[in-house]
Amino acid sequence: MALRSLDNALPIAAERPKKQVKSAISDQKGKQQPDHGINDENKVPVPVPLSTDVSIDYVSSDNLKPFEDPNSTIQGLVGGLESKDWLRVCESLNDVRRFALYHSALLQPILEKVVLVMVKAIKNPRSALCKTSIMAASDIFNAFGETLLESASDAL
């Protein structure tokens, strides 16, 4: 059996060209480039700080104050109740309580929407949202007790 020619074999180690070492890390240390929204995959991501000092104040019905301008506040009430931000929903539920106690005539036209959102919030696992919605339900039942009973009996 004859031996094959080794013409296509790799050259000896001394004849091989050396790789050029890239010193990107040392170059970046020398010149601090401003960050213009460029995503650098070599940077360690900075975690977004979570606000841990979030607290909800549970205000009793006796301490709630009437609105100075209820007509402008009622416009954004439904939007606040349908928000994805639970803090905004809690604030809006407290506004519902204030409307039920002091401006019930303005709350009457949107009462059905408010009750639907309130029931959804009662089922929410977040305790602050659940408690605020139960307090809002109590104030609504105190303000609209007879009206709610009449509308419930009409629905049956």
Secondary structure, DSSP 8 states (H G I E B T S, - for coil): ------TTS---TTTS-------HHHHHHHS----SS---TTS-----------------GGG----SSHHHHHHTHHHHHT-S-HHHHHHHHHHHHHHHHH-HHHHGGGHHHHHHHHHHHHT-S-HHHHHHHHHHHHHHHHHHHHHHHHHHHHH-
